[in-house]
């Protein structure tokens, strides 16, 4: 049996089980209490349809509490089984067989099994479905039920990272034949069931009795997720004890949080990055010289200093981050060079270029400030950036993927192929630049099936170089995950860095001291 670890090495599927068992928190867990979370990232359009999830509130509520996925990236970065007990692959990494956990039930009492896996995956490729995980599932050419708790999946081509992809927060498991009801009511197999849900406002959850994770996760009796999109209000709610933890610390008030003896700020470095994607099919962004000029018109270090307050690092227009195995840290940086940018604009025949940049702090904390800094630095290059401040509610549905240029953030992904295939493969739903490069796409397919680590490194290095020099997105900075919690809360001492709030698994992994 083969299990692909975070670093892409082959280990035994049995070892994955050991990791899951021995990855238990070393501090004594205590059951009880109601966890109150004050979260940014809520929208009135939120639902229990995981295919549509794009921000922190629903990611935490769904894959982090109410639903389960087949695999899970543990806090230590290793891949372990969640609803999958184990998995094995053929030598070409093209056919994967998953054995499923037994004795698992949905919140409505239906037993979990192979049929649920197959129907849940098919949701993402159904006619008319709008799913960010479609690229993952569409790579599966055949799914076979080998038994009530065994599923075999055959891919179009080998993919060494495939088990990692099945931990995607979009690929939650739903009950076969009852998907519509499950989406409407939030019926999953997770540690917590839905008691009440008001989209964009709050969700009330309670722990499931006799759950298959009992004794391993889920220490709170109940959880209340409260939507607090305003950063100041969110920080105040924590400092006044109205909530127990908040995401996306407002760096403007960070000093106040740290001065409060009842509050702890926690920070991890992952692959989160803030971006300004350009739709490359639209003028003037269809012009390579314009894109390159804009990459040389942004003062990256200033943005890290002023927007992130030092909680991050300069990025080089690539979505692969410092926590990825094949991160190309040696690429020549797209330095802030107004004269070079001005020359590129002149070569493009677009002297006096004027462009709109849409931004809202719904994109990321400080997005409007970042856009204004960009506007100021670009003036020296003779580029006039008009910052359009957009409403927070509905930003991801009304602005992102629709405006020619906007602010955006990506949490990054645990593997290079996962990130590239989610947002940069030709034709995928979340390709927010529409950038197409034949060599990049050729390398993407080749690296995906390559099991030789040295060869993969070279392929991913070239892909990052192509993106940095020719791609359609400006990525000026990597941002650490900075969240905060009451000192009444504690954890194992290891915090996940795939997403914010302990890889969005705080509800299952933390407890009251």
C-alpha positions in Angstrom: 0.0 0.0 0.0 1.3 3.4 -0.9 0.7 6.8 0.7 2.2 10.0 -0.7 3.6 12.2 2.1 3.7 16.0 2.1 7.2 15.8 0.6 6.1 13.5 -2.2 7.9 10.4 -0.9 6.4 7.0 -0.9 5.5 5.5 2.5 3.3 2.6 3.5 -0.4 3.0 3.8 0.0 1.3 7.2 2.3 4.1 8.2 -0.5 6.6 7.4 -2.7 4.8 10.0 0.1 5.1 12.5 0.4 8.8 11.8 -3.3 9.2 12.4 -3.1 7.3 15.6 0.2 8.7 17.0 -0.6 12.3 15.8 -2.7 12.7 18.9 -2.3 15.9 20.9 0.2 15.4 23.7 -1.6 17.7 26.2 -4.6 16.3 28.1 -7.8 17.1 26.3 -10.9 18.2 28.1 -14.4 17.8 26.7 -17.0 20.5 27.2 -18.0 24.1 26.6 -19.2 26.1 23.6 -16.5 27.4 21.3 -17.4 30.8 19.9 -15.6 31.8 16.7 -15.7 35.4 15.2 -14.9 34.9 11.6 -14.2 37.0 8.5 -15.1 35.5 5.2 -18.9 35.1 5.5 -21.4 35.9 2.7 -25.2 36.0 2.5 -24.9 33.5 -0.4 -23.2 30.9 1.8 -24.6 27.4 1.7 -23.7 23.8 2.6 -22.7 23.1 -1.0 -19.0 22.6 -0.6 -18.4 22.9 -4.3 -19.1 26.7 -4.0 -17.0 27.3 -0.9 -14.3 30.0 -1.3 -13.9 31.7 2.0 -13.0 30.9 5.6 -16.4 30.9 7.3 -17.9 28.0 5.3 -14.5 26.2 4.9 -14.3 26.0 8.7 -18.0 25.1 9.2 -18.0 22.4 6.4 -14.9 20.4 5.9 -13.7 21.5 9.4 -16.7 20.4 11.4 -20.0 19.2 9.7 -18.5 17.2 6.8 -15.5 14.9 6.2 -13.2 14.4 3.2 -11.5 11.2 2.3 -8.1 12.3 3.3 -6.8 15.1 5.6 -3.5 17.0 5.9 -2.6 16.6 9.6 -1.3 19.5 11.7 2.2 18.2 11.2 1.8 18.4 7.4 1.5 14.6 6.8 -1.4 13.2 4.8 -3.6 10.9 6.9 -6.9 9.2 6.3 -10.2 10.8 7.3 -13.0 8.7 5.7 -10.4 6.6 3.9 -8.8 3.9 6.0 -5.9 3.4 3.6 -5.0 3.6 -0.1 -2.7 2.0 -2.6 -1.6 2.8 -6.2 -0.4 1.0 -9.2 3.3 1.7 -10.0 2.4 4.3 -12.6 0.2 6.2 -10.0 -2.7 5.9 -12.4 -5.1 3.5 -10.6 -5.8 4.1 -6.9 -7.8 1.9 -4.5 -9.2 3.3 -1.4 -10.4 1.3 1.6 -13.0 3.2 3.6 -13.7 3.4 7.3 -16.5 1.2 8.5 -19.1 2.1 11.1 -19.4 5.7 9.9 -22.9 7.2 9.7 -24.3 10.5 8.4 -26.1 12.8 10.7 -29.4 11.4 9.4 -28.4 7.9 10.3 -27.5 6.7 6.8 -24.4 4.4 6.8 -21.4 5.7 4.9 -19.9 3.6 2.1 -18.6 3.4 -1.5 -21.8 4.7 -3.1 -21.5 7.9 -1.2 -18.0 8.4 -2.4 -18.9 7.9 -6.0 -21.9 10.1 -5.9 -20.1 12.9 -4.0 -17.3 12.9 -6.5 -19.7 12.9 -9.5 -21.3 16.1 -8.1 -18.3 18.0 -9.3 -18.5 16.9 -12.9 -22.3 16.9 -13.3 -23.8 18.9 -16.1 -23.9 22.6 -15.1 -22.0 22.1 -11.9 -19.8 25.0 -10.9 -17.1 23.4 -8.8 -13.6 24.5 -8.1 -12.7 20.9 -7.7 -13.8 20.0 -11.2 -10.2 19.7 -12.4 -9.5 17.1 -9.7 -12.5 15.0 -10.4 -12.5 15.3 -14.1 -9.1 13.6 -14.2 -10.9 10.4 -13.0 -11.9 8.3 -16.0 -13.5 5.5 -14.1 -14.8 4.8 -10.5 -15.5 1.2 -9.4 -17.2 0.0 -6.3 -15.2 -3.0 -5.3 -17.2 -3.5 -2.1 -19.3 -1.6 0.4 -16.2 0.0 1.7 -13.8 -0.1 -1.2 -13.5 2.2 -4.2 -11.1 2.1 -7.2 -10.4 5.2 -9.2 -8.6 5.2 -12.5 -7.0 8.5 -13.8 -6.4 9.8 -17.3 -2.7 9.9 -16.4 -0.6 9.1 -13.4 -0.8 11.6 -10.5 1.6 11.1 -7.6 -0.3 13.7 -5.5 -3.8 12.3 -6.0 -4.5 11.3 -2.4 -3.6 14.9 -1.3 -6.1 16.3 -3.7 -8.9 14.3 -2.1 -8.4 16.4 1.1 -9.6 19.5 -0.9 -12.2 21.3 1.2 -14.6 21.3 -1.8 -14.7 17.4 -1.9 -16.8 16.7 1.1 -18.8 13.5 1.3 -22.6 13.6 0.9 -25.1 10.8 1.3 -25.9 9.1 -2.0 -29.5 9.6 -3.1 -30.0 12.4 -0.5 -27.5 15.0 -1.8 -30.1 17.7 -2.3 -31.4 17.4 1.2 -27.9 17.2 2.6 -26.9 20.4 0.9 -30.0 22.2 2.1 -29.7 21.0 5.7 -26.0 20.4 6.1 -26.0 16.6 6.6 -22.5 15.2 6.7 -20.4 12.7 8.7 -18.5 15.3 10.6 -17.9 15.5 14.4 -20.6 18.3 14.5 -24.1 18.5 13.2 -26.1 21.6 12.3 -28.5 23.0 14.8 -29.1 26.4 13.1 -27.7 28.2 10.1 -28.3 31.8 8.9 -26.1 32.4 5.8 -23.7 35.3 6.3 -24.7 35.7 10.0 -24.0 32.6 12.1 -24.0 28.8 12.4 -24.8 26.7 15.5 -23.3 23.2 15.7 -23.4 20.4 18.3 -21.2 17.4 18.8 -22.4 14.1 17.5 -22.7 11.3 20.1 -20.9 8.1 19.3 -18.9 9.5 16.5 -16.1 7.5 14.8 -13.5 10.1 15.9 -14.6 10.1 19.6 -11.5 10.3 21.8 -9.3 11.6 18.9 -11.0 14.9 18.0 -13.9 17.1 18.7 -13.7 18.3 22.3 -16.3 21.0 22.4 -19.9 20.3 23.2 -21.1 22.9 20.8 -19.7 25.5 18.4 -21.1 28.9 17.4 -19.6 30.5 14.3 -20.4 34.2 14.1 -19.8 36.3 11.0 -17.8 39.4 11.8 -16.3 40.6 8.5 -15.3 44.0 9.9 -11.7 43.6 11.2 -12.1 46.2 14.1 -15.3 44.6 15.3 -13.7 41.1 15.2 -10.7 42.1 17.2 -12.9 44.0 19.7 -15.2 40.9 20.1 -12.1 38.8 21.1 -10.7 41.4 23.5 -14.1 41.9 25.3 -14.6 38.1 25.6 -17.6 37.9 23.2 -15.8 35.2 21.2 -13.0 32.8 22.0 -11.0 33.0 18.7 -10.8 35.1 15.6 -9.2 34.8 12.2 -7.2 37.3 10.2 -5.7 39.5 12.9 -6.0 43.2 12.0 -2.3 44.3 12.1 -3.4 47.8 12.9 -4.6 46.6 16.3 -2.2 43.7 16.8 -0.4 45.6 19.6 -3.6 45.9 21.6 -4.2 42.2 21.3 -0.7 41.3 22.4 -1.1 43.7 25.4 -4.2 41.9 26.5 -3.2 39.1 29.0 -6.3 37.1 28.1 -5.4 36.9 24.4 -2.8 35.0 22.5 -1.8 35.7 18.9 -0.6 32.7 16.9 1.2 32.8 13.6 2.3 30.1 11.1 4.1 30.4 7.8 2.4 28.5 4.9 1.8 29.2 1.2 -0.8 31.9 1.5 -0.3 34.7 -1.0 -2.0 37.9 -2.0 -2.5 38.6 -5.7 -3.7 41.0 -8.3 -4.9 38.8 -11.2 -5.4 40.3 -14.7 -7.8 38.7 -17.2 -5.3 38.2 -20.0 -7.9 37.9 -22.6 -8.9 41.5 -22.1 -7.0 44.7 -23.2 -4.6 45.9 -22.1 -3.7 42.8 -20.1 -3.4 40.7 -23.3 -0.2 42.5 -23.9 2.8 40.8 -22.3 4.8 44.0 -22.0 1.9 45.6 -20.1 1.8 42.7 -17.7 5.6 42.9 -17.2 5.4 46.6 -16.7 2.9 46.2 -13.9 5.1 43.6 -12.3 7.9 46.1 -12.2 5.6 48.9 -10.9 4.9 47.5 -7.5 7.1 48.1 -4.5 6.9 44.6 -2.9 8.9 45.2 0.2 6.9 48.4 1.0 3.8 46.3 0.8 5.1 43.6 3.1 6.2 46.3 5.6 3.0 48.4 5.5 0.2 45.9 4.7 1.5 42.8 6.5 3.5 44.7 9.1 6.3 42.3 8.5 4.1 39.1 8.8 5.2 37.7 5.5 7.7 37.9 2.8 8.2 39.3 -0.7 6.8 37.1 -3.5 7.9 36.9 -7.1 4.6 36.5 -9.0 4.5 32.7 -8.4 1.8 30.9 -6.4 4.1 28.2 -5.1 5.2 29.2 -1.5 8.0 28.7 1.0 6.2 25.6 2.5 6.1 23.8 -0.9 8.7 21.2 -1.7 9.7 22.6 -5.1 9.6 26.3 -4.3 11.9 28.2 -6.7 13.5 30.6 -4.3 16.4 31.3 -6.7 14.5 33.0 -9.5 15.5 36.5 -10.4 13.1 38.9 -8.6 10.8 41.1 -10.5 12.2 44.2 -8.8 10.4 47.5 -8.4 11.9 49.4 -11.4 9.7 52.4 -12.6 12.1 53.2 -15.4 12.0 49.7 -16.8 8.2 49.7 -16.4 7.9 53.0 -18.2 10.1 51.6 -21.1 7.9 48.5 -21.4 4.7 50.6 -21.6 6.3 52.7 -24.3 7.3 49.6 -26.2 3.7 48.5 -26.0 2.6 51.8 -27.5 0.5 52.7 -24.4 2.1 55.8 -22.9 -0.1 57.2 -20.2 -1.7 53.9 -19.5 -4.8 54.1 -17.3 -6.3 50.9 -15.7 -8.9 50.1 -13.1 -8.1 47.9 -10.1 -11.0 46.6 -8.0 -10.4 46.0 -4.3 -12.1 45.2 -1.1 -10.8 44.1 2.3 -13.0 41.0 1.7 -10.2 39.9 -0.7 -7.7 40.1 2.1 -7.1 42.2 5.2 -5.5 45.5 3.9 -6.4 44.8 0.3 -7.6 48.4 -0.3 -4.5 49.8 1.4 -2.4 47.5 -0.8 -4.1 48.7 -3.9 -3.5 52.3 -3.0 0.2 51.6 -2.4 0.3 50.0 -5.8 -1.4 53.1 -7.3 1.3 55.3 -5.7 4.3 53.2 -6.7 3.0 52.9 -10.3 2.7 56.7 -10.7 6.5 56.8 -11.0 6.3 54.5 -14.0 3.7 56.8 -15.7 0.9 54.3 -15.0 -2.4 55.6 -13.7 -4.1 53.0 -11.5 -7.7 53.9 -10.6 -8.6 52.0 -7.4 -12.3 51.0 -7.4 -13.4 50.1 -3.8 -16.0 47.3 -4.0 -18.5 46.2 -1.4 -17.4 43.4 0.9 -20.5 41.3 0.6 -20.6 39.4 -2.7 -17.1 40.3 -3.6 -16.2 36.8 -4.6 -19.3 36.3 -6.7 -19.6 39.8 -8.2 -16.0 40.9 -8.7 -13.5 38.1 -8.7 -13.4 36.3 -12.1 -15.5 39.1 -13.5 -13.5 42.3 -13.3 -10.5 42.7 -15.6 -8.1 43.4 -12.6 -8.8 42.9 -8.9 -7.3 42.0 -5.5 -7.4 38.4 -4.5 -5.9 36.0 -2.0 -5.0 32.3 -2.2 -4.3 30.0 0.7 -1.9 28.1 -1.4 -1.9 24.3 -1.6 0.1 21.5 0.0 1.5 20.4 -3.4 2.6 22.3 -6.5 0.3 20.4 -8.9 -2.7 21.0 -6.6 -2.1 24.8 -6.8 -1.3 24.9 -10.5 -4.2 22.6 -11.5 -6.7 24.6 -9.3 -5.9 28.0 -10.7 -3.6 27.9 -13.7 -4.5 24.9 -15.8 -6.2 25.8 -19.0 -10.0 25.9 -18.7 -10.3 25.3 -15.0 -13.1 27.3 -13.2 -10.8 29.2 -10.9 -8.3 30.2 -13.5 -8.6 33.9 -12.6 -6.3 35.2 -15.3 -7.2 33.0 -18.2 -3.4 32.9 -18.9 -2.5 30.2 -21.5 1.0 29.1 -22.2 1.6 25.9 -24.2 4.9 25.1 -22.5 3.5 25.6 -19.1 0.6 23.2 -19.8 2.9 20.6 -21.2 5.1 20.7 -18.1 2.0 20.6 -15.9 0.9 17.3 -17.3 4.4 15.9 -17.4 5.3 16.8 -13.8 2.0 15.5 -12.5 2.8 11.9 -13.5 6.5 12.1 -12.8 7.7 10.0 -9.8 11.3 11.1 -10.0 11.8 13.9 -7.5 14.8 15.5 -9.3 12.9 15.6 -12.6 9.8 17.1 -10.9 12.0 19.8 -9.4 13.3 20.9 -12.7 9.8 20.9 -14.3 8.3 22.9 -11.5 11.2 25.3 -11.5 10.6 26.1 -15.2 6.9 26.4 -14.6 7.5 29.0 -11.9 9.9 30.9 -14.1 7.3 31.1 -16.9 4.7 32.3 -14.5 7.0 34.9 -13.0 8.1 36.4 -16.3 5.0 35.9 -18.5 2.0 35.0 -16.3 -1.1 37.1 -15.8 -1.0 37.7 -12.0 1.0 40.0 -9.9 1.8 38.2 -6.6 3.7 40.7 -4.5 3.8 39.0 -1.1 3.4 35.8 0.9 1.3 36.3 4.0 1.7 34.4 7.2 -1.5 33.1 8.9 -2.0 35.3 11.9 -5.0 34.5 14.1 -5.8 35.0 17.8 -7.6 33.2 20.6 -8.5 33.5 24.3 -6.0 32.0 26.6 -8.8 29.6 27.8 -8.1 27.7 24.6 -5.3 25.3 23.9 -4.1 22.7 21.4 -1.5 20.0 20.8 1.3 22.4 20.3 1.4 21.8 16.5 -0.7 24.1 14.3 -1.4 23.3 10.7 -0.4 25.8 8.0 -2.5 24.7 5.0 -5.1 27.3 5.8 -5.8 29.8 8.6 -7.1 28.7 12.0 -5.0 25.5 12.2 -5.7 24.5 8.6 -9.4 25.4 9.3 -9.6 22.5 11.6 -9.6 24.4 14.9 -13.1 23.1 15.8 -11.9 19.5 15.8 -8.4 20.0 17.1 -8.6 22.5 20.0 -10.2 22.4 23.4 -10.7 24.5 26.6 -7.8 24.2 29.0 
